[in-house]
Amino acid sequence: MKTVDHSDTIYQVIRERATLLNRKHQQEEGTSIRIHDIAQELHCTDELVLESLEFAA
């Protein structure tokens, strides 16, 4: 059985929610949302949002 790295799961959840927030913001405002605004909405740090996005690359 493979062990699950919880940071992978956290990154995935943050990435998915950040994507949804950005899409909503683009539809409403016509611009991309700021990393800081995503972090505030998800109650985490800017660094965690950035790490999550970098992890996908």
N, C-alpha and C positions, 0 to 999 in steps of 0.2 A: 504494500500500500504506500502510495506517495504522500509525503507530508505536505501540508499547505503552508506556504509562506504568507502570513497575514498581511504583510506590507503590500504584496501583490494585489490582494483583494481590496485593501484600502485605496491603493492607487487606482484600481479599476473603477471603484465606486465614485471617487472624486472626479476622475476623468469623464465618466458618463454624465454625472450631474453638472459638471462644468460645461460640457457640450450642450446640454439642454438649456442651461442658463444663458449661454452665449446665443443660441438660436432664438430664444425668446427675446433677448435684448436687441438682437439684430432686427427682428420683426417689428418691435415697438419703437426703437430709436434709430435704426438704420446704421448703427455702428457696433463694433465688437465690444464686449464687456471687458472691464479692466480686471486683472488678476486679483487685485486687492478687493474688489467688489465680490468676486467669486468666493474668496476666502472668508469674507465677512458673512456672506449668505450661508456658507457651509460650516461656519464656526470652526475654522482652522487657520493655520498660518499661510501667508503668501508663499513661503518656502515649500510647504507641503503641496500646494497646488502646482507650483512649478516642477517639483520632483515628479509628481504624478503625470504631468504632461510630457516631461522628458523621458520617463520610463516607457511610454508608448512608442517613442521614436526609435 
